[in-house]
Amino acid sequence: MALYSEKVMDHFTHPRNVGVIENADGVGEVGNAKCGDIMKIYLKIEDDIIQDVKFETFGCGSAIASSSMATEMIKGKSIHEAMALTNKAVAEALDGLPAHKMHCSVLAEEAIKGALQDYFDRNGIPYDDKDFPNSEHCPHCE
Ligand code: FES
């Protein structure tokens, strides 16, 4: 079996939603302390719906594929649905990632959560801190 699925290769070579949203409603940036890769997510939100999402990823192919897939999965969805997105769901949607690359998909989940947290903070929307685990203590990145 090839190391990477066709979907991973497709999203790596043709990533969707790459770029920046000027005047975004929420921006999230996370870095993986171990590999040094960085991911930034921009959200445009109206009426609790993610109208647009863009990303910049300075990282490995799996991180780029994960960002691309994750942004596709939350576009047009509600904030609530975006909050529920897990790195496992992203990896499954990519038809899997090698075990040692799972931590790359964690960046996507955390960057999206970071952008949502930023949106909540800017708008004075209350949230539960435990829904936003500190990426520096991410158990997947050991
Ligand atoms: Fe750093 Fe993939 S190796 S995110």
Backbone and ligand atoms as CSV (ligand in chain L), in Angstrom:
chain,resi,resn,atom,element,x,y,z
A,1,MET,N,N,0.839,-1.197,0.000
A,1,MET,CA,C,0.000,0.000,0.000
A,1,MET,C,C,0.881,1.257,0.000
A,2,ALA,N,N,0.492,2.227,-0.772
A,2,ALA,CA,C,1.266,3.477,-0.805
A,2,ALA,C,C,1.200,4.141,0.567
A,3,LEU,N,N,2.238,4.884,0.880
A,3,LEU,CA,C,2.303,5.552,2.188
A,3,LEU,C,C,1.154,6.555,2.338
A,4,TYR,N,N,0.872,7.277,1.247
A,4,TYR,CA,C,-0.178,8.296,1.300
A,4,TYR,C,C,-1.319,7.935,0.360
A,5,SER,N,N,-2.544,8.190,0.805
A,5,SER,CA,C,-3.719,7.897,-0.024
A,5,SER,C,C,-3.791,8.869,-1.201
A,6,GLU,N,N,-4.600,8.493,-2.186
A,6,GLU,CA,C,-4.785,9.392,-3.337
A,6,GLU,C,C,-5.364,10.728,-2.885
A,7,LYS,N,N,-6.246,10.679,-1.883
A,7,LYS,CA,C,-6.862,11.934,-1.404
A,7,LYS,C,C,-5.816,12.844,-0.767
A,8,VAL,N,N,-4.916,12.263,0.000
A,8,VAL,CA,C,-3.855,13.078,0.599
A,8,VAL,C,C,-3.031,13.721,-0.507
A,9,MET,N,N,-2.663,12.926,-1.502
A,9,MET,CA,C,-1.845,13.462,-2.598
A,9,MET,C,C,-2.601,14.551,-3.356
A,10,ASP,N,N,-3.907,14.326,-3.566
A,10,ASP,CA,C,-4.721,15.307,-4.289
A,10,ASP,C,C,-4.772,16.637,-3.522
A,11,HIS,N,N,-5.062,16.553,-2.224
A,11,HIS,CA,C,-5.177,17.796,-1.436
A,11,HIS,C,C,-3.811,18.445,-1.207
A,12,PHE,N,N,-2.750,17.632,-1.240
A,12,PHE,CA,C,-1.407,18.201,-1.095
A,12,PHE,C,C,-1.003,18.938,-2.376
A,13,THR,N,N,-1.275,18.324,-3.529
A,13,THR,CA,C,-0.833,18.933,-4.790
A,13,THR,C,C,-1.810,19.990,-5.293
A,14,HIS,N,N,-3.097,19.896,-4.889
A,14,HIS,CA,C,-4.093,20.896,-5.283
A,14,HIS,C,C,-4.870,21.368,-4.060
A,15,PRO,N,N,-4.198,22.007,-3.131
A,15,PRO,CA,C,-4.890,22.391,-1.893
A,15,PRO,C,C,-6.019,23.390,-2.144
A,16,ARG,N,N,-7.141,23.158,-1.478
A,16,ARG,CA,C,-8.305,24.049,-1.574
A,16,ARG,C,C,-8.208,25.125,-0.489
A,17,ASN,N,N,-8.755,26.292,-0.795
A,17,ASN,CA,C,-8.924,27.364,0.212
A,17,ASN,C,C,-7.611,27.935,0.748
A,18,VAL,N,N,-6.579,27.934,-0.090
A,18,VAL,CA,C,-5.315,28.543,0.332
A,18,VAL,C,C,-5.441,30.057,0.223
A,19,GLY,N,N,-4.940,30.763,1.204
A,19,GLY,CA,C,-4.930,32.221,1.106
A,19,GLY,C,C,-5.246,32.892,2.424
A,20,VAL,N,N,-5.595,34.146,2.294
A,20,VAL,CA,C,-5.837,35.002,3.455
A,20,VAL,C,C,-7.211,35.639,3.286
A,21,ILE,N,N,-7.967,35.825,4.357
A,21,ILE,CA,C,-9.201,36.615,4.300
A,21,ILE,C,C,-8.906,37.944,4.994
A,22,GLU,N,N,-8.982,39.026,4.224
A,22,GLU,CA,C,-8.810,40.345,4.828
A,22,GLU,C,C,-10.021,40.604,5.721
A,23,ASN,N,N,-9.824,41.252,6.831
A,23,ASN,CA,C,-10.917,41.540,7.775
A,23,ASN,C,C,-11.651,40.271,8.200
A,24,ALA,N,N,-10.901,39.214,8.440
A,24,ALA,CA,C,-11.527,37.963,8.889
A,24,ALA,C,C,-12.202,38.180,10.241
A,25,ASP,N,N,-13.224,37.376,10.512
A,25,ASP,CA,C,-13.930,37.479,11.794
A,25,ASP,C,C,-13.217,36.691,12.891
A,26,GLY,N,N,-12.371,35.761,12.471
A,26,GLY,CA,C,-11.598,34.985,13.440
A,26,GLY,C,C,-10.350,34.456,12.768
A,27,VAL,N,N,-9.218,34.535,13.503
A,27,VAL,CA,C,-7.958,34.037,12.965
A,27,VAL,C,C,-7.326,33.132,14.020
A,28,GLY,N,N,-6.869,31.981,13.583
A,28,GLY,CA,C,-6.217,31.056,14.513
A,28,GLY,C,C,-4.882,30.623,13.958
A,29,GLU,N,N,-3.871,30.665,14.823
A,29,GLU,CA,C,-2.546,30.223,14.383
A,29,GLU,C,C,-1.991,29.259,15.411
A,30,VAL,N,N,-1.526,28.122,14.919
A,30,VAL,CA,C,-0.915,27.160,15.833
A,30,VAL,C,C,0.393,26.677,15.236
A,31,GLY,N,N,1.270,26.296,16.120
A,31,GLY,CA,C,2.552,25.742,15.682
A,31,GLY,C,C,2.783,24.424,16.379
A,32,ASN,N,N,3.450,23.539,15.679
A,32,ASN,CA,C,3.805,22.272,16.285
A,32,ASN,C,C,5.213,22.421,16.860
A,33,ALA,N,N,5.300,22.341,18.170
A,33,ALA,CA,C,6.577,22.579,18.844
A,33,ALA,C,C,7.641,21.600,18.381
A,34,LYS,N,N,7.210,20.417,18.002
A,34,LYS,CA,C,8.179,19.368,17.667
A,34,LYS,C,C,8.804,19.576,16.282
A,35,CYS,N,N,7.965,19.817,15.282
A,35,CYS,CA,C,8.505,19.904,13.916
A,35,CYS,C,C,8.657,21.352,13.458
A,36,GLY,N,N,8.068,22.306,14.187
A,36,GLY,CA,C,8.215,23.712,13.824
A,36,GLY,C,C,7.246,24.179,12.763
A,37,ASP,N,N,6.345,23.292,12.308
A,37,ASP,CA,C,5.393,23.684,11.277
A,37,ASP,C,C,4.309,24.593,11.863
A,38,ILE,N,N,3.799,25.489,10.993
A,38,ILE,CA,C,2.830,26.493,11.442
A,38,ILE,C,C,1.620,26.477,10.526
A,39,MET,N,N,0.444,26.642,11.116
A,39,MET,CA,C,-0.788,26.705,10.334
A,39,MET,C,C,-1.630,27.882,10.808
A,40,LYS,N,N,-2.176,28.606,9.841
A,40,LYS,CA,C,-3.006,29.766,10.160
A,40,LYS,C,C,-4.330,29.622,9.425
A,41,ILE,N,N,-5.426,29.845,10.138
A,41,ILE,CA,C,-6.775,29.708,9.552
A,41,ILE,C,C,-7.519,31.035,9.704
A,42,TYR,N,N,-8.201,31.429,8.650
A,42,TYR,CA,C,-9.012,32.654,8.650
A,42,TYR,C,C,-10.467,32.270,8.424
A,43,LEU,N,N,-11.364,32.847,9.226
A,43,LEU,CA,C,-12.796,32.544,9.085
A,43,LEU,C,C,-13.597,33.810,8.809
A,44,LYS,N,N,-14.564,33.678,7.909
A,44,LYS,CA,C,-15.567,34.727,7.697
A,44,LYS,C,C,-16.876,34.120,8.195
A,45,ILE,N,N,-17.469,34.747,9.199
A,45,ILE,CA,C,-18.658,34.163,9.823
A,45,ILE,C,C,-19.814,35.145,9.773
A,46,GLU,N,N,-20.960,34.644,9.341
A,46,GLU,CA,C,-22.186,35.463,9.329
A,46,GLU,C,C,-23.335,34.599,9.816
A,47,ASP,N,N,-24.115,35.133,10.733
A,47,ASP,CA,C,-25.270,34.396,11.266
A,47,ASP,C,C,-24.876,32.992,11.728
A,48,ASP,N,N,-23.751,32.898,12.419
A,48,ASP,CA,C,-23.258,31.623,12.960
A,48,ASP,C,C,-22.877,30.604,11.894
A,49,ILE,N,N,-22.767,31.034,10.645
A,49,ILE,CA,C,-22.379,30.119,9.565
A,49,ILE,C,C,-21.005,30.535,9.026
A,50,ILE,N,N,-20.166,29.545,8.784
A,50,ILE,CA,C,-18.842,29.828,8.220
A,50,ILE,C,C,-18.996,30.048,6.718
A,51,GLN,N,N,-19.026,31.321,6.370
A,51,GLN,CA,C,-19.264,31.683,4.965
A,51,GLN,C,C,-18.020,31.444,4.120
A,52,ASP,N,N,-16.856,31.652,4.729
A,52,ASP,CA,C,-15.625,31.443,3.968
A,52,ASP,C,C,-14.511,31.069,4.933
A,53,VAL,N,N,-13.558,30.329,4.420
A,53,VAL,CA,C,-12.421,29.915,5.240
A,53,VAL,C,C,-11.206,29.795,4.328
A,54,LYS,N,N,-10.082,30.286,4.819
A,54,LYS,CA,C,-8.824,30.185,4.053
A,54,LYS,C,C,-7.718,29.759,5.019
A,55,PHE,N,N,-6.659,29.204,4.446
A,55,PHE,CA,C,-5.551,28.814,5.319
A,55,PHE,C,C,-4.209,29.101,4.677
A,56,GLU,N,N,-3.214,29.258,5.556
A,56,GLU,CA,C,-1.808,29.293,5.150
A,56,GLU,C,C,-1.109,28.256,6.023
A,57,THR,N,N,-0.396,27.368,5.376
A,57,THR,CA,C,0.332,26.358,6.140
A,57,THR,C,C,1.779,26.327,5.691
A,58,PHE,N,N,2.660,26.495,6.661
A,58,PHE,CA,C,4.080,26.363,6.403
A,58,PHE,C,C,4.478,25.050,7.050
A,59,GLY,N,N,4.328,23.994,6.284
A,59,GLY,CA,C,4.568,22.713,6.910
A,59,GLY,C,C,4.624,21.577,5.918
A,60,CYS,N,N,4.539,20.394,6.436
A,60,CYS,CA,C,4.698,19.197,5.627
A,60,CYS,C,C,3.461,18.946,4.755
A,61,GLY,N,N,3.583,17.994,3.857
A,61,GLY,CA,C,2.486,17.649,2.947
A,61,GLY,C,C,1.240,17.208,3.683
A,62,SER,N,N,1.404,16.455,4.753
A,62,SER,CA,C,0.231,15.990,5.507
A,62,SER,C,C,-0.484,17.156,6.178
A,63,ALA,N,N,0.274,18.134,6.626
A,63,ALA,CA,C,-0.345,19.314,7.251
A,63,ALA,C,C,-1.110,20.117,6.201
A,64,ILE,N,N,-0.537,20.229,5.015
A,64,ILE,CA,C,-1.218,20.965,3.937
A,64,ILE,C,C,-2.490,20.221,3.522
A,65,ALA,N,N,-2.387,18.912,3.328
A,65,ALA,CA,C,-3.569,18.122,2.948
A,65,ALA,C,C,-4.633,18.192,4.041
A,66,SER,N,N,-4.206,18.153,5.294
A,66,SER,CA,C,-5.166,18.223,6.406
A,66,SER,C,C,-5.858,19.584,6.449
A,67,SER,N,N,-5.096,20.654,6.224
A,67,SER,CA,C,-5.711,21.990,6.232
A,67,SER,C,C,-6.720,22.108,5.109
A,68,SER,N,N,-6.333,21.624,3.933
A,68,SER,CA,C,-7.212,21.700,2.771
A,68,SER,C,C,-8.510,20.948,3.037
A,69,MET,N,N,-8.390,19.715,3.504
A,69,MET,CA,C,-9.593,18.907,3.771
A,69,MET,C,C,-10.422,19.526,4.895
A,70,ALA,N,N,-9.769,19.962,5.958
A,70,ALA,CA,C,-10.499,20.517,7.113
A,70,ALA,C,C,-11.291,21.762,6.705
A,71,THR,N,N,-10.694,22.611,5.873
A,71,THR,CA,C,-11.411,23.824,5.463
A,71,THR,C,C,-12.621,23.459,4.597
A,72,GLU,N,N,-12.454,22.435,3.757
A,72,GLU,CA,C,-13.589,21.982,2.949
A,72,GLU,C,C,-14.712,21.456,3.849
A,73,MET,N,N,-14.323,20.817,4.944
A,73,MET,CA,C,-15.312,20.185,5.831
A,73,MET,C,C,-16.107,21.189,6.661
A,74,ILE,N,N,-15.550,22.406,6.865
A,74,ILE,CA,C,-16.296,23.360,7.703
A,74,ILE,C,C,-16.942,24.487,6.899
A,75,LYS,N,N,-16.585,24.594,5.636
A,75,LYS,CA,C,-17.125,25.680,4.816
A,75,LYS,C,C,-18.639,25.514,4.684
A,76,GLY,N,N,-19.370,26.579,4.975
A,76,GLY,CA,C,-20.832,26.531,4.874
A,76,GLY,C,C,-21.517,25.878,6.071
A,77,LYS,N,N,-20.703,25.415,7.027
A,77,LYS,CA,C,-21.266,24.756,8.209
A,77,LYS,C,C,-21.455,25.771,9.341
A,78,SER,N,N,-22.179,25.320,10.363
A,78,SER,CA,C,-22.401,26.199,11.506
A,78,SER,C,C,-21.156,26.192,12.407
A,79,ILE,N,N,-21.076,27.184,13.265
A,79,ILE,CA,C,-19.993,27.250,14.237
A,79,ILE,C,C,-19.971,25.981,15.087
A,80,HIS,N,N,-21.166,25.558,15.451
A,80,HIS,CA,C,-21.314,24.369,16.285
A,80,HIS,C,C,-20.690,23.148,15.597
A,81,GLU,N,N,-20.981,22.997,14.298
A,81,GLU,CA,C,-20.427,21.851,13.554
A,81,GLU,C,C,-18.910,21.971,13.428
A,82,ALA,N,N,-18.432,23.193,13.215
A,82,ALA,CA,C,-16.984,23.392,13.085
A,82,ALA,C,C,-16.272,23.061,14.391
A,83,MET,N,N,-16.912,23.400,15.510
A,83,MET,CA,C,-16.328,23.106,16.820
A,83,MET,C,C,-16.172,21.598,17.020
A,84,ALA,N,N,-17.070,20.831,16.394
A,84,ALA,CA,C,-17.088,19.382,16.606
A,84,ALA,C,C,-16.105,18.649,15.692
A,85,LEU,N,N,-15.470,19.370,14.779
A,85,LEU,CA,C,-14.548,18.707,13.851
A,85,LEU,C,C,-13.313,18.207,14.606
A,86,THR,N,N,-12.999,16.941,14.399
A,86,THR,CA,C,-11.821,16.372,15.072
A,86,THR,C,C,-10.745,16.048,14.043
A,87,ASN,N,N,-9.520,15.951,14.529
A,87,ASN,CA,C,-8.431,15.592,13.608
A,87,ASN,C,C,-8.644,14.186,13.058
A,88,LYS,N,N,-9.292,13.341,13.842
A,88,LYS,CA,C,-9.553,11.975,13.359
A,88,LYS,C,C,-10.503,11.999,12.165
A,89,ALA,N,N,-11.534,12.862,12.247
A,89,ALA,CA,C,-12.486,12.971,11.136
A,89,ALA,C,C,-11.775,13.490,9.890
A,90,VAL,N,N,-10.838,14.431,10.082
A,90,VAL,CA,C,-10.079,14.966,8.945
A,90,VAL,C,C,-9.230,13.860,8.327
A,91,ALA,N,N,-8.553,13.101,9.179
A,91,ALA,CA,C,-7.696,12.017,8.680
A,91,ALA,C,C,-8.533,10.956,7.966
A,92,GLU,N,N,-9.706,10.651,8.522
A,92,GLU,CA,C,-10.583,9.662,7.873
A,92,GLU,C,C,-11.043,10.160,6.513
A,93,ALA,N,N,-11.384,11.444,6.452
A,93,ALA,CA,C,-11.848,12.014,5.178
A,93,ALA,C,C,-10.737,11.969,4.130
A,94,LEU,N,N,-9.494,11.923,4.597
A,94,LEU,CA,C,-8.344,11.822,3.680
A,94,LEU,C,C,-7.998,10.360,3.387
A,95,ASP,N,N,-8.869,9.448,3.822
A,95,ASP,CA,C,-8.615,7.999,3.689
A,95,ASP,C,C,-7.375,7.585,4.459
A,96,GLY,N,N,-7.151,8.278,5.563
A,96,GLY,CA,C,-6.097,7.883,6.488
A,96,GLY,C,C,-4.790,8.618,6.284
A,97,LEU,N,N,-4.032,8.681,7.379
A,97,LEU,CA,C,-2.674,9.229,7.365
A,97,LEU,C,C,-1.780,8.188,8.044
A,98,PRO,N,N,-0.519,8.122,7.662
A,98,PRO,CA,C,0.382,7.220,8.392
A,98,PRO,C,C,0.395,7.602,9.873
A,99,ALA,N,N,0.563,6.612,10.740
A,99,ALA,CA,C,0.475,6.866,12.186
A,99,ALA,C,C,1.385,8.013,12.620
A,100,HIS,N,N,2.595,8.057,12.084
A,100,HIS,CA,C,3.526,9.089,12.531
A,100,HIS,C,C,3.202,10.461,11.938
A,101,LYS,N,N,2.135,10.528,11.125
A,101,LYS,CA,C,1.720,11.807,10.542
A,101,LYS,C,C,0.380,12.285,11.104
A,102,MET,N,N,-0.182,11.524,12.030
A,102,MET,CA,C,-1.479,11.931,12.602
A,102,MET,C,C,-1.382,13.291,13.287
A,103,HIS,N,N,-0.231,13.567,13.895
A,103,HIS,CA,C,-0.104,14.843,14.613
A,103,HIS,C,C,-0.251,16.037,13.662
A,104,CYS,N,N,0.005,15.817,12.381
A,104,CYS,CA,C,-0.122,16.913,11.411
A,104,CYS,C,C,-1.594,17.325,11.280
A,105,SER,N,N,-2.500,16.345,11.364
A,105,SER,CA,C,-3.936,16.663,11.258
A,105,SER,C,C,-4.414,17.387,12.513
A,106,VAL,N,N,-3.710,17.186,13.618
A,106,VAL,CA,C,-4.079,17.880,14.859
A,106,VAL,C,C,-3.926,19.388,14.687
A,107,LEU,N,N,-2.926,19.781,13.914
A,107,LEU,CA,C,-2.731,21.213,13.672
A,107,LEU,C,C,-3.987,21.829,13.064
A,108,ALA,N,N,-4.600,21.112,12.117
A,108,ALA,CA,C,-5.799,21.649,11.440
A,108,ALA,C,C,-6.936,21.840,12.438
A,109,GLU,N,N,-7.171,20.821,13.261
A,109,GLU,CA,C,-8.249,20.930,14.260
A,109,GLU,C,C,-7.970,22.099,15.197
A,110,GLU,N,N,-6.733,22.226,15.636
A,110,GLU,CA,C,-6.419,23.267,16.614
A,110,GLU,C,C,-6.435,24.666,16.007
A,111,ALA,N,N,-6.027,24.774,14.752
A,111,ALA,CA,C,-6.049,26.096,14.111
A,111,ALA,C,C,-7.493,26.564,13.929
A,112,ILE,N,N,-8.380,25.643,13.564
A,112,ILE,CA,C,-9.795,26.001,13.404
A,112,ILE,C,C,-10.379,26.399,14.764
A,113,LYS,N,N,-10.064,25.615,15.782
A,113,LYS,CA,C,-10.572,25.948,17.125
A,113,LYS,C,C,-10.020,27.296,17.579
A,114,GLY,N,N,-8.762,27.545,17.257
A,114,GLY,CA,C,-8.153,28.827,17.628
A,114,GLY,C,C,-8.862,29.994,16.954
A,115,ALA,N,N,-9.225,29.804,15.688
A,115,ALA,CA,C,-9.913,30.872,14.954
A,115,ALA,C,C,-11.316,31.092,15.531
A,116,LEU,N,N,-11.966,30.011,15.936
A,116,LEU,CA,C,-13.303,30.142,16.537
A,116,LEU,C,C,-13.203,30.835,17.896
A,117,GLN,N,N,-12.179,30.480,18.645
A,117,GLN,CA,C,-11.976,31.108,19.954
A,117,GLN,C,C,-11.750,32.608,19.781
A,118,ASP,N,N,-10.976,32.963,18.771
A,118,ASP,CA,C,-10.727,34.375,18.470
A,118,ASP,C,C,-12.045,35.077,18.136
A,119,TYR,N,N,-12.874,34.405,17.351
A,119,TYR,CA,C,-14.186,34.961,16.983
A,119,TYR,C,C,-15.048,35.163,18.241
A,120,PHE,N,N,-15.055,34.173,19.115
A,120,PHE,CA,C,-15.843,34.280,20.353
A,120,PHE,C,C,-15.325,35.445,21.205
A,121,ASP,N,N,-13.996,35.537,21.316
A,121,ASP,CA,C,-13.396,36.602,22.125
A,121,ASP,C,C,-13.763,37.987,21.578
A,122,ARG,N,N,-13.660,38.121,20.261
A,122,ARG,CA,C,-13.934,39.432,19.649
A,122,ARG,C,C,-15.378,39.863,19.840
A,123,ASN,N,N,-16.281,38.873,19.926
A,123,ASN,CA,C,-17.706,39.183,19.992
A,123,ASN,C,C,-18.298,39.001,21.381
A,124,GLY,N,N,-17.424,38.736,22.352
A,124,GLY,CA,C,-17.903,38.581,23.719
A,124,GLY,C,C,-18.829,37.393,23.903
A,125,ILE,N,N,-18.603,36.352,23.089
A,125,ILE,CA,C,-19.437,35.144,23.195
A,125,ILE,C,C,-18.782,34.207,24.213
A,126,PRO,N,N,-19.519,33.812,25.237
A,126,PRO,CA,C,-18.922,32.941,26.257
A,126,PRO,C,C,-18.661,31.528,25.719
A,127,TYR,N,N,-17.611,30.908,26.247
A,127,TYR,CA,C,-17.309,29.517,25.855
A,127,TYR,C,C,-16.626,28.819,27.007
A,128,ASP,N,N,-16.542,27.519,26.855
A,128,ASP,CA,C,-15.947,26.697,27.889
A,128,ASP,C,C,-14.467,26.471,27.552
A,129,ASP,N,N,-13.571,26.877,28.457
A,129,ASP,CA,C,-12.132,26.763,28.193
A,129,ASP,C,C,-11.703,25.345,27.832
A,130,LYS,N,N,-12.406,24.377,28.385
A,130,LYS,CA,C,-11.955,23.011,28.134
A,130,LYS,C,C,-12.215,22.561,26.697
A,131,ASP,N,N,-13.016,23.339,25.966
A,131,ASP,CA,C,-13.217,23.032,24.546
A,131,ASP,C,C,-12.039,23.491,23.693
A,132,PHE,N,N,-11.102,24.198,24.340
A,132,PHE,CA,C,-9.969,24.738,23.587
A,132,PHE,C,C,-8.663,24.323,24.252
A,133,PRO,N,N,-8.296,23.057,24.085
A,133,PRO,CA,C,-7.077,22.586,24.746
A,133,PRO,C,C,-5.852,23.330,24.232
A,134,ASN,N,N,-4.953,23.576,25.136
A,134,ASN,CA,C,-3.709,24.274,24.789
A,134,ASN,C,C,-2.866,23.376,23.882
A,135,SER,N,N,-2.547,23.872,22.698
A,135,SER,CA,C,-1.839,23.039,21.731
A,135,SER,C,C,-0.473,22.595,22.236
A,136,GLU,N,N,0.090,23.386,23.150
A,136,GLU,CA,C,1.420,23.005,23.647
A,136,GLU,C,C,1.360,21.725,24.465
A,137,HIS,N,N,0.160,21.403,24.892
A,137,HIS,CA,C,0.031,20.169,25.671
A,137,HIS,C,C,-0.764,19.119,24.910
A,138,CYS,N,N,-0.730,19.225,23.619
A,138,CYS,CA,C,-1.499,18.290,22.815
A,138,CYS,C,C,-0.981,16.862,22.978
A,139,PRO,N,N,-1.826,15.939,23.383
A,139,PRO,CA,C,-1.374,14.561,23.614
A,139,PRO,C,C,-0.989,13.850,22.315
A,140,HIS,N,N,-1.469,14.346,21.175
A,140,HIS,CA,C,-1.166,13.677,19.904
A,140,HIS,C,C,0.255,13.967,19.437
A,141,CYS,N,N,0.849,15.050,19.974
A,141,CYS,CA,C,2.111,15.516,19.430
A,141,CYS,C,C,3.316,14.980,20.176
A,142,GLU,N,N,3.097,14.044,21.059
A,142,GLU,CA,C,4.220,13.501,21.843
A,142,GLU,C,C,5.212,12.818,20.921
L,1,FES,FE1,FE,5.007,18.978,11.169
L,1,FES,FE2,FE,3.529,17.378,9.685
L,1,FES,S1,S,5.596,17.083,10.264
L,1,FES,S2,S,2.915,19.145,10.765
